[in-house]
């Protein structure tokens, strides 16, 4: 192998080896380029996840980045964007559990105390989506009193008030936390009678949840309610009012019949004016309302 022929073989081997390396390099480069064309994305930063251009459902690692950003930044624009992204992702049941396990509920919950009303609203919206999960409700219930204070002391018909009412409605779908609203029942009726159409509908959903729980019946009937409540029987929410009326039956619910004061909801529902309003609904255009009336009238 030491002659000219051997040297030729060695040179040929080196060329072949170099060619193979070149092919491997080209294949590697080609594969990376193809991966990019197949949709492989570079890792997103936390802020990138909030820019509105990322439509995919976030995974656990991305949610963790987002929660860290939400906890560490003081920029109101970033906070609001992060809450919107988190709230959208909390609409998916798998993420409701992941966010809880990552310790995200207190991070979101702390933002309902923010002075920026838009941030407060977005935090309430995110908690609302998270509250669909029953296990999450156990952690969210500590915010109920604060939410009630914001709902009943803040601006009427505001975005914050509506977001708070939606959260309270979700939190009262079961009977577990309804007792926490006991001291706010009169306030609920006040908002019902002074709010606009959207606010009315949301309050009625919440009142219906409460009225379906026999343990809340006495508290609801004791509430001091303005007589203008009876005008709702003439409105577009007549069906909802009748549903509440039907639920608030005290027979068999209370061991001892309480004494209701004048001006209470009990007095309104059992007064002559209410009876006349109900009888007038027999000619209502809505067939469902008519059906309900036919079951109520014999009891009046």
C-alpha positions as CSV (number, residue, x, y, z in Angstrom):
1,X,0.0,0.0,0.0
2,X,3.1,2.2,0.2
3,X,3.3,2.8,-3.7
4,X,1.6,5.2,-6.0
5,X,-1.4,2.9,-6.2
6,X,-1.8,2.9,-2.4
7,X,-1.7,6.7,-2.3
8,X,-4.5,6.8,-4.9
9,X,-6.7,4.6,-2.8
10,X,-6.2,6.7,0.3
11,X,-7.1,9.9,-1.7
12,X,-10.2,8.2,-3.1
13,X,-11.2,7.2,0.5
14,X,-10.8,10.7,1.7
15,X,-13.0,12.1,-1.1
16,X,-15.7,9.5,-0.4
17,X,-15.7,10.4,3.3
18,X,-15.9,14.1,2.6
19,X,-18.7,13.5,0.2
20,X,-20.6,11.5,2.8
21,X,-20.1,14.3,5.4
22,X,-21.4,16.8,2.8
23,X,-24.5,14.6,2.2
24,X,-25.2,14.3,5.9
25,X,-24.9,18.1,6.3
26,X,-27.2,18.7,3.4
27,X,-29.7,16.1,4.7
28,X,-29.6,17.7,8.2
29,X,-30.1,21.2,6.8
30,X,-32.9,19.9,4.6
31,X,-34.7,18.2,7.5
32,X,-34.6,21.4,9.6
33,X,-35.9,23.4,6.7
34,X,-38.7,20.9,6.2
35,X,-39.5,20.9,9.9
36,X,-40.1,24.6,9.7
37,X,-42.4,24.1,6.7
38,X,-44.3,21.5,8.6
39,X,-45.3,23.9,11.3
40,X,-42.6,23.6,14.0
41,X,-42.6,26.8,16.0
42,X,-39.8,28.3,18.1
43,X,-40.5,28.6,21.8
44,X,-42.8,31.5,22.6
45,X,-41.9,34.0,25.3
46,X,-44.6,34.8,27.8
47,X,-45.3,38.2,26.3
48,X,-45.5,36.6,22.8
49,X,-48.3,34.4,24.1
50,X,-50.4,37.5,24.9
51,X,-50.1,39.4,21.7
52,X,-53.3,38.0,20.2
53,X,-51.6,36.3,17.3
54,X,-51.2,32.9,19.0
55,X,-54.4,31.0,18.6
56,X,-53.4,27.6,19.9
57,X,-54.6,26.3,23.3
58,X,-51.6,26.8,25.7
59,X,-49.9,23.8,27.3
60,X,-48.8,23.6,31.0
61,X,-45.4,25.1,30.4
62,X,-46.8,28.0,28.5
63,X,-49.5,28.6,31.2
64,X,-46.7,28.6,33.8
65,X,-44.8,31.3,31.8
66,X,-48.0,33.3,31.6
67,X,-48.7,33.1,35.3
68,X,-45.2,34.1,36.1
69,X,-45.5,37.1,33.8
70,X,-48.9,38.0,35.5
71,X,-47.3,37.8,38.9
72,X,-44.1,39.7,38.1
73,X,-45.1,42.6,35.8
74,X,-46.6,45.9,36.8
75,X,-47.3,47.0,33.3
76,X,-51.2,47.3,33.1
77,X,-51.2,46.6,29.4
78,X,-49.4,43.3,29.8
79,X,-51.4,42.4,32.8
80,X,-54.7,42.9,30.9
81,X,-53.5,41.0,27.9
82,X,-52.2,38.1,30.1
83,X,-55.6,37.9,31.9
84,X,-57.5,37.8,28.6
85,X,-55.2,35.0,27.3
86,X,-55.5,33.1,30.6
87,X,-59.3,33.6,30.7
88,X,-59.6,32.3,27.1
89,X,-57.6,29.2,28.0
90,X,-59.5,28.7,31.2
91,X,-62.6,28.0,29.0
92,X,-61.1,24.5,28.4
93,X,-61.7,22.0,31.2
94,X,-58.1,20.5,31.0
95,X,-56.6,23.9,31.6
96,X,-59.0,24.7,34.5
97,X,-57.3,21.9,36.4
98,X,-53.8,22.8,35.2
99,X,-54.1,26.5,36.2
100,X,-55.3,25.4,39.7
101,X,-52.4,22.9,40.1
102,X,-49.9,25.6,39.0
103,X,-51.2,27.9,41.8
104,X,-52.8,30.2,39.3
105,X,-56.1,31.0,41.0
106,X,-54.6,33.2,43.8
107,X,-52.5,35.0,41.1
108,X,-55.7,35.8,39.1
109,X,-57.7,36.5,42.2
110,X,-55.4,39.1,43.5
111,X,-56.0,41.2,40.4
112,X,-59.7,41.8,41.3
113,X,-58.3,44.4,43.8
114,X,-56.5,46.3,41.0
115,X,-57.3,50.0,40.7
116,X,-57.6,49.6,36.9
117,X,-61.3,48.7,36.2
118,X,-60.5,47.0,33.0
119,X,-58.0,44.7,34.7
120,X,-60.5,44.0,37.4
121,X,-63.1,43.0,34.8
122,X,-60.6,40.7,33.0
123,X,-59.7,39.0,36.3
124,X,-63.3,38.4,37.1
125,X,-63.9,37.0,33.6
126,X,-60.9,34.6,34.1
127,X,-62.2,33.5,37.5
128,X,-65.6,33.0,36.0
129,X,-64.2,30.5,33.5
130,X,-62.2,28.8,36.1
131,X,-65.2,28.5,38.4
132,X,-66.9,26.0,36.1
133,X,-64.6,23.5,37.7
134,X,-66.1,22.4,41.1
135,X,-62.6,21.9,42.7
136,X,-61.7,25.4,41.6
137,X,-64.7,26.8,43.4
138,X,-63.2,25.8,46.7
139,X,-60.3,28.2,46.1
140,X,-62.4,30.9,44.4
141,X,-65.0,31.1,47.2
142,X,-62.6,33.3,49.3
143,X,-63.2,36.1,46.8
144,X,-67.0,36.0,47.0
145,X,-67.3,38.8,49.6
146,X,-64.9,41.1,47.7
147,X,-66.8,40.4,44.5
148,X,-70.1,41.2,46.2
149,X,-68.7,44.5,47.5
150,X,-67.6,45.4,44.0
151,X,-70.9,44.4,42.4
152,X,-73.1,46.3,44.8
153,X,-71.0,49.4,45.5
154,X,-69.5,50.0,42.1
155,X,-71.1,51.8,39.1
156,X,-74.4,50.4,37.9
157,X,-74.4,48.4,34.7
158,X,-70.6,48.6,34.5
159,X,-68.5,45.9,32.9
160,X,-67.1,45.1,36.3
161,X,-70.6,44.7,37.8
162,X,-71.7,42.3,35.0
163,X,-68.5,40.3,35.2
164,X,-69.0,40.0,39.0
165,X,-72.6,38.9,38.6
166,X,-71.6,36.2,36.1
167,X,-69.0,34.9,38.5
168,X,-71.5,34.8,41.4
169,X,-74.0,33.1,39.2
170,X,-71.5,30.3,38.4
171,X,-70.6,30.0,42.1
172,X,-74.3,29.5,43.0
173,X,-75.2,26.8,40.5
174,X,-74.8,24.3,43.4
175,X,-75.9,25.0,47.0
176,X,-72.4,24.8,48.4
177,X,-71.6,28.6,48.5
178,X,-75.0,30.2,48.3
179,X,-75.1,31.0,52.0
180,X,-72.3,33.5,51.5
181,X,-74.7,35.8,49.6
182,X,-77.3,35.8,52.4
183,X,-76.4,39.4,53.5
184,X,-76.5,40.7,50.0
185,X,-80.0,39.6,48.9
186,X,-81.6,43.0,49.4
187,X,-78.8,44.5,47.3
188,X,-79.5,42.0,44.5
189,X,-83.1,43.2,44.3
190,X,-82.0,46.8,44.3
191,X,-79.7,46.2,41.3
192,X,-82.5,44.2,39.6
193,X,-84.9,47.2,39.9
194,X,-82.4,49.9,38.8
195,X,-80.2,48.1,36.3
196,X,-80.6,47.9,32.5
197,X,-81.7,44.9,30.5
198,X,-78.4,43.0,30.6
199,X,-78.0,43.6,34.3
200,X,-81.5,42.5,35.0
201,X,-81.1,39.2,33.1
202,X,-77.9,38.4,35.0
203,X,-79.4,39.2,38.4
204,X,-82.5,37.1,37.6
205,X,-80.2,34.1,36.8
206,X,-78.5,34.5,40.2
207,X,-81.8,34.9,42.1
208,X,-83.2,31.8,40.4
209,X,-80.2,29.8,41.6
210,X,-80.8,31.0,45.1
211,X,-84.6,30.5,45.0
212,X,-84.1,26.8,44.0
213,X,-82.4,26.1,47.3
214,X,-85.0,25.7,50.1
215,X,-82.3,26.8,52.6
216,X,-82.4,30.3,51.0
217,X,-86.2,30.6,50.9
218,X,-86.6,32.5,54.2
219,X,-83.8,34.9,53.5
220,X,-85.2,35.7,50.1
221,X,-88.8,36.3,51.4
222,X,-87.5,38.5,54.3
223,X,-85.6,40.8,51.8
224,X,-87.0,44.4,51.7
225,X,-88.0,44.9,48.1
226,X,-89.5,48.0,46.5
227,X,-93.1,47.6,45.2
228,X,-91.8,48.4,41.7
229,X,-90.8,44.7,41.7
230,X,-94.3,43.9,40.6
231,X,-93.9,45.8,37.3
232,X,-91.5,43.0,36.2
233,X,-94.6,40.8,35.8
234,X,-95.5,43.1,32.9
235,X,-92.0,43.0,31.3
236,X,-90.0,40.8,29.0
237,X,-88.7,38.9,32.1
238,X,-92.1,37.8,33.2
239,X,-91.1,34.1,32.7
240,X,-88.1,34.4,34.9
241,X,-90.1,36.2,37.6
242,X,-92.6,33.4,37.6
243,X,-89.9,30.8,37.9
244,X,-88.6,32.6,41.0
245,X,-92.2,33.0,42.3
246,X,-92.8,29.2,41.9
247,X,-89.6,28.3,43.8
248,X,-90.4,30.5,46.8
249,X,-93.0,28.3,48.4
250,X,-92.7,28.1,52.1
251,X,-94.9,25.1,52.7
252,X,-92.8,22.3,54.1
253,X,-89.6,24.3,53.7
254,X,-89.6,25.9,57.2
255,X,-90.1,24.1,60.5
256,X,-91.4,27.3,62.1
257,X,-93.4,29.8,60.0
258,X,-91.6,33.1,60.4
259,X,-93.1,36.6,60.7
260,X,-92.5,38.6,57.6
261,X,-92.5,42.4,57.8
262,X,-94.4,44.8,55.6
263,X,-92.3,45.7,52.6
264,X,-90.7,42.3,52.4
265,X,-90.8,40.1,49.2
266,X,-93.2,37.8,51.0
267,X,-95.8,40.7,51.4
268,X,-95.4,41.6,47.7
269,X,-95.8,38.0,46.4
270,X,-98.8,37.4,48.6
271,X,-100.6,40.7,48.1
272,X,-103.7,41.4,46.0
273,X,-101.7,43.5,43.4
274,X,-99.4,40.6,42.7
275,X,-102.4,38.2,42.3
276,X,-103.9,40.5,39.7
277,X,-100.6,40.8,37.8
278,X,-100.3,37.0,37.7
279,X,-104.0,36.5,36.5
280,X,-103.4,39.1,33.7
281,X,-100.6,36.9,32.3
282,X,-103.1,34.3,31.2
283,X,-103.3,36.1,27.9
284,X,-99.5,36.4,27.5
285,X,-98.1,35.8,24.1
286,X,-95.5,33.3,25.4
287,X,-97.0,29.8,25.6
288,X,-94.6,28.8,28.4
289,X,-95.7,31.8,30.5
290,X,-99.4,30.8,29.9
291,X,-98.6,27.2,31.0
292,X,-97.0,28.4,34.2
293,X,-99.9,30.7,34.9
294,X,-102.4,27.9,34.7
295,X,-100.6,26.0,37.4
296,X,-100.3,29.1,39.7
297,X,-103.8,30.6,39.4
298,X,-105.6,27.8,41.3
299,X,-103.2,28.4,44.3
300,X,-103.9,32.2,44.4
